[in-house]
Amino acid sequence: MSKFSKSEIDKSLSIAVRSGKVLFGSNTAVKSALTGRAKMIVIASNCPQNIREKIEKYCKLSSIPLLIYPGSSIDLGSVCGKPFIVAALTIRDPGDSNILEFAGGENV
């Protein structure tokens, strides 16, 4: 777990979803990491292992910060205001949030 609290991360994610450009879905996250078109990728702590490994590998290759969200995909979905589970999301533009600061301790 990083030095940031879950509530700080939740607040920043919520602001990023409202004011920035955030794409949902693990397939999108894999593609964005592969092409290097993400500022940051966030994955839920219970993201399926095969997807998590792909995302971690491509993030490392593309030097994209990766944040392991300290909650389940259900928690991540509700923080983002979505009525579905979110295993992974891609931040293309953080908007007014400071979400990119949270990558420091969790970078792979």
N, C-alpha and C positions, 0 to 999 in steps of 0.2 A: 504494500500500500504506500502511496506517495505521501508527501508531507502536507498535502491539502486535504481538507475535509470533504466528505461526500456532498454536504450541502453547498459548499463553494463550487464544486464541479457541477452539481445540478443547476445552480443559478446561472453559471456561465453557459452551459449547454442550452438552457432554455432561451437565453438572450441570443445566442448564435442562431438557433432555429428561427426565432422571430425576425432578426435583423440581418442575418447573413445569407449565405447560400450553402445549404446542407442537403446532401443526398442520402437517402436511406437504402439499406440493403447490402448484404454481404457480397453479392456479385458486382455491384457498382463499386464497392470498396476495393475489391481485388483488381478490377479494371483500372480504377483511379491510381492505385498504388503501382500498378504495372506501368502505366503511362506517365507517372509522376505528376499527375494533374490534381493533386490534393495538397492542402496546407497542413492537414492533420487527419488521422483516422482514429475513430473511437470504436472499441469493441467491448461488448458486454463480457463480464467475467465468465459467463456460461456459454460463450460462443462455441459452436462445435469445433472440436480439435483440428479437423482437416482444414476448415476455413481459416481458423486462427493461424495455423502454420503458414498457409499461403500468404495471408495478409502480412504476417510478421516478416516473411522472407522478402516480399516485394517492397515493403516499407524500408527495410534495411538497404536493399539495392538502390532505391530511389531517394534515400535520405529523407523520408517523410516521418515526422514524429508520430508515434503510436501511443494512445492512451488506453490502458485497460480500465474500463469503467468499474468502480467498486460495487456493482450490483448486477442483478440478473437482466436478461433481455426484456423482461416485463417492466422492470423499474426504468430501464433506459427508454422504452417506448412511452411510458407515462410522463417522464421528465420532458420529453420532446413534444408532449401533447398529442401523441398518436394513439389511436384505438387498437393498435396491434403491437406485437413484440418487435423489438429492434435489436438484432444481434450485432450489427455493425452500421456505422454511419461515416460519411465522408464530409469533411469540412472543406469546401472550396474557398469560402470567404467567411471569416469569423464575425463580420458585421461589427456591432458595438461591444461584443463580448471580449473577455480576456482569456478565452479558452486555450489559446496557443501557449500561454504561460504554464499550463498544467502538464505540458509534455516533458518538461525537464527531467523529472525523476522516473518517468515510465518509458522513456525512449528505449527501443530495443537495440 
